Amino acid sequence: MTEQDGTLPRYTTPPSQADIEAMAERGLAAIPASLRRRIDNVAITVEDLADDATLDEMEIESPFDLTGLYRGTPLHLRDSGQIARAPDLIVLYRHAILLEWIETEEDLEKLVRSVLIHEVAHHFRFSDAEIEALEAGPA
């Protein structure tokens, strides 16, 4: 790879949690406004890897197999009379995302956006077709 042909990787060191958070924020901003307005009370955080309790709960053996997780009450299960509740949470797992990035050579920004979209889709209870349509939107 050479600088002249523009094929140098964007990162020469592993992106930090802050880098992944910034990519997630840009990915969230790319979601259509009509959906983004309905993602209220949802926090997005980045952790290095899922903990053992989460892996056990999800029945996943390796923490590198879990790139993201939605924790909360999907919109279709909410009760309009519900009083204050804890915010929903989308967790992106940095090391698992970076491993997938290395293995697939996919653009990291697009990969983070894809993981984010899949987790947002759980919030809305989207079908696979709806997820694909959302991912096909502007990058």
C-alpha positions, 0 to 999 in steps of 0.5 A: 500500500502506498500513500500515492494510490490512496490505499493506506488504512485510515487507522494505523493503531486500533481505534479507541472507545471514543473513536467507536463512539464517534462512529456510532454517533455518525451512524445514528445521525444517518438514520432517517429522522422519522426513526431517530425521533422515536429513539428517545431514552436510548443510550449508546455506549462502547465497551471492550468486550461483553462480560461473562454474565452477558455471554451466559445470558445470550448463550454465547461462548466467545466474547468476540462473537457479540459485536452489539447488544440492545438492552431495554423494552422494545417499542411494541412491548411498552405500556403507555401508562408506564411511569419512569423507567431506566433508559434503553441501552445499546452497547457496542463491543469494541474488540469484537467489532475490531476483530470483524473489521480485520477479518472482513476488511469492511470499512470500519465506519460502515461496520459500526453503523451496521452493528448500530442499525441492527441494535436499533432494529431490536428497539423497533422490532424490525424485520430482516427486510426492514433492516436491509432497507435501513442499511441501504440508506445513505452511508 
